[in-house]
Amino acid sequence: MNQAEFLGSNSVSLGEMLAAREHRANKQQELLDRFPGMHLISFSLNIAGPHKVFPLAKNTFMEGCKLLMLRLNRAGIAVSASETEGPKTGETAYFVVGGNARHIKRILCEMEENCPLGRFFDLDLLDCGGRKISRTQLGLPERSCLICKKAAADCGRSRSHSVDELQRHTVEWMQCYFYQQHAEKIASFAVRALLYEVSVTPKPGLVDRMGNGAHKDMDFYTFLDSTSVLASQFRTLCLLGSNHCDTPPRLLFQKARYQGQMAEDMMFDATGGVNTHKGLVFSLGLLCVAAGCLYAKTLRVNKECLDGQELSLASLLQCCSQLGAFALTDLEKQNLTVSSSHGERAFQCYGVLGARGQAATGFRDAVEHALPFLDEEHPNDSGCLALLHLLACVEDTNLLHRNGPDGLHMVQKKAVELLKQAHPNRYINGLEEMNRELVELWASPGGSADLLAVAFFLLFYTNDLRKQDSQTQ
């Protein structure tokens, strides 16, 4: 971690800090005068050193405002008015509230003590008479030091820790919080994608809510068992990308592959040796790594280091494509063995690149043939339609493994015919008939099902970006 990239070069002088303190006091009195009989919460960040405004601090401030509103709402404390200021010396938010002042102060102290970011929260409460209520008035101890956990005031007076040391701890603490928060979100997208894919019904030859398709060793609940243990693995893979965002892509891919193999082992353990999600451990795993890597880079001050990247679907797919290219290189070097996967055999026999090829292209088939048809409000019907579009064009390695080129072409032809049916009821009925035919032929388009899950993940990721954009506008 390059600390300068997080802190930037804008520093604040002592004079500017004193002027900001005076301005804050005047602003507090102004709001108390405007809202007589009300109390005032003043929220700012407690950051040591001359650097007060940098991306991690901005995120921490916004997170603090959000968490404060949640706590006040939970306690039934209405906010009559709020304002935010963002000078060079750091942002401050003001919240005008009513109620019992000492009760409100306890809520603020609980946030400071128990929230993972609370050590950086400076939550002051001025009662309706302009009197600041302190922690000691409530019988609470003084705030502890960021590093040694002794009284912060004592460490400050004795200068027990250097500014550089305090800044380093600050950056690492904030970074860890937001990396973990982002990883939880990305992992939830991956888990939802797995659950949505297996739940879409009917899916010809595949496990769904109505049956096992062309499978005797797995059912709907086998997929649930597998998904339950993969949630933590997707989170770990996203954190891997964040913590190693500056690692060369080939080395990052090697780290991801090792972690992915551990995830596969957990899957097999949960399912009793049944391969429910090996392909998606690879595909969604790479997407999680790419999402973590991209997110870590966007937190930096030095935007030149991003090579024009930002949090977008295109950037995510580009990052994933860079990683996937190394999987493709490895595939071309492999020889068939007893333990070779279906994808490896399909490549050796038919030249089809399978999941590795999809990743290397940034999951082009999922983006072009499935994502445009998915709708979060109607996941089942839109999922059936998206799957049909995939069946019509994807060179499915699972079909090739089970049924050869003739079986693959038969499924593609049937899918094209069903897509000519304009009404959803018609193609869904056609999928049910197609399922009966594929079960008889022991045909299972597992590669297309994996791409449907990938498309669901991309849908959740894209919709989340749109939500973030709307919140910042």
Sequence and secondary structure as in RCSB ss.txt:
>XXXX:A:sequence
MNQAEFLGSNSVSLGEMLAAREHRANKQQELLDRFPGMHLISFSLNIAGPHKVFPLAKNTFMEGCKLLMLRLNRA
GIAVSASETEGPKTGETAYFVVGGNARHIKRILCEMEENCPLGRFFDLDLLDCGGRKISRTQLGLPERSCLICKK
AAADCGRSRSHSVDELQRHTVEWMQCYFYQQHAEKIASFAVRALLYEVSVTPKPGLVDRMGNGAHKDMDFYTFLD
STSVLASQFRTLCLLGSNHCDTPPRLLFQKARYQGQMAEDMMFDATGGVNTHKGLVFSLGLLCVAAGCLYAKTLR
VNKECLDGQELSLASLLQCCSQLGAFALTDLEKQNLTVSSSHGERAFQCYGVLGARGQAATGFRDAVEHALPFLD
EEHPNDSGCLALLHLLACVEDTNLLHRNGPDGLHMVQKKAVELLKQAHPNRYINGLEEMNRELVELWASPGGSAD
LLAVAFFLLFYTNDLRKQDSQTQ
>XXXX:A:secstr
  HHHHH S    HHHHHHHHHHHHHHHHHHHHHSTT EEEEEEE   SS   SHHHHHHHHHHHHHHHHHHHHT
T  EEEEEEE  TT  EEEEEE S HHHHHHHHHHHHHHSTTGGGEEEEEE TTS B  TGGGT    B TTT S
BHHHHHHHT S HHHHHHHHHHHHHHHHHHHHHHHHHHHHHHHHHHHHHSS  TTS BTTB SS SS  HHHHHH
HHHHHHHHHHHHHHHHHHTTTS HHHHHHHHHHHHHHHHHHHHHHHTS  SSHHHHHHHHHHHHHHHHHHHHHT 
S GGGGTT  SSHHHHHHHHHHHHHHHHHHHHH    TT  HHHHHHHHH   HHHHHHHTTSHHHHHHTGGG  
TTSHHHHHHHHHHHHHHH   HHHHHHHHHHHHHHHHHHHHHHHT  SHHHHHHHHHHHHHHHHHTT   HHHHH
HHHHHHHHHHHHHHHHHHHHHH 
